Structure formats: structure tokens, C-alpha cells
């Protein structure tokens, strides 16, 4: 394949006429999806290489600090030591750590690609939200990851604190890294959920009024989700996930109501009629 052919894969240009409302043929949608996936993969690979370069000592210290903080907090209560189980463990750890760092660092770019793929299905006056989404989605994801990183030592302290007196807790580093990754990604993805609620509102799937009507269930569901999703069992981690999510859900409801009002989808609008309701016409 020529260089121009490779570049065309990344451009994802439609091969058929595009409708005035942004409609494209299915094959063109798939070409666009392929192009955006390729861009996201290339950006991820660049971030992955950077992660390998800064692995030792910066990334390694970053992942070990929560464990060391928990170890210091448990001094005199429980004895714990981290270890690597196999000869190939250090290399596998380096690759995994660089991969997770690349996912987090490249999150603004691949989140933008997700939103940009949805944009053609929206009205022209809604496409201005693309820039807003690109500016907000990445930082919110990173804030969620940072929150998970902040509460991680407390979760480790609670879990390791169950070690019986007289026994030593040996923490296999591969398992610890898996726990570390789940904790951070759960927080990062959870913080994005309210933003996707706004996306559904822009697409006309859910209204601000409906969010307000189901607010009590959203609150209960958020706490249940936080209790199930957090790898640790302590209530502190659950609250640190649930409370910011609730604030973001309230902001999402407010934005949805403002969007509905700007579109004339208020309480008295005909858009609020159920599908089976009789029209006055």
C-alpha cells in the first residue's frame, strides 16, 4: 500500500455523497470509525513509548507510593512486604504500567474521537458541544483517576490491616498492580458517566425533567455502584467515589434542563407527550 493509501486510512473520507443533515452511507461510517480508531491507537502507542522511557524511577515510584503510605500507616499493627513472583515479572510489570499510564495520558484524545464520531448524528447547532466535550472529558477522567489514587492508600491500609497478629502479609506485585489499575480506572470511568448522560440528552434520548424525576433512584444507584465497583471494602473509598459522582449528576441534570429549555422542550412543550398520548391536532 502506498503512503497516500495509508494516509487515506487515517483521514476516513466518505466515498459517497453526504446528506445535508450529515447522514452517510454505512460503509462511510465504518471508514470514519476505522480512521478514528487508528488515530487513537497511534496516539496511545506514542504515550506508551513515553511511559517506557519514564518508567524508572518516575512511574515506578508513582505506583509504589500508595503502598508505602499504607505500609507506614500500619507500622506496628501489621507487617507487609511487596515482592515479584517470577523472573519475567519485572518486564511484564513495566509493560503493564506503561500501558495504563498511556491510557490515562491519552484519554483526552481518545475521548474526543468517541465524541467526534457521534457528532455527525447531531444537529448542526449541537456540534459546538464537541469542543466543550473535548475540553471537559479528558480532565474529568484524569480528576477521577487522581481521586482514586488519593484514596488508594486508605483502602490498602484497611485491607492489609485484617492481617492476623504474628503473620506477615506478602503482597505479590502483579496482584497489587491489578488492584491499583482497577481502582484508578473505576474512578476515572465513573466520573465520565454524568458526562455521557449529557450526551444522551443532546441526542434526545433523556430529558432533564426525567433526570429530576428519577433523582432519588439515581442517588441510591450511585451508592450501590460505588459499593460494588470499588475494589477495596472500606466505606471511605465508596464515599469518595459516590459523592463526586452525585455532584456531577446534579450538574448534568442542570445542563440537561438548560439544553431542554433552549430547545423548547419545557414542561409545556409538545415534546413531553408520551408516544401513546393523543395530540391536540
Secondary structure, DSSP 8 states (H G I E B T S, - for coil): --HHHHHHHHH---SS---TTS---HHHHHHHHHHHHHHHHHHHHHHHHHHHHTIIIIIHHHHHHHHHHHHHHTTTT-EEEEE--STTHHHHHHHHHHHHHHHHHTHHHHHHHHHHHHHTTS-GGGTTHHHHHHHHHHHHHHHHHHHHHHHHHHHHHHHHTTS-TT-EEEEEHHHHHHHHHHHHHHHHHHHHHHHHHHHHHHTTSS-HHHHHHTHHHHHHHHHHHHHHH-SS--HHHHHHHHHHHHHHHHHHHHHHHHHHHHTT-STTSGGGS-TTS----
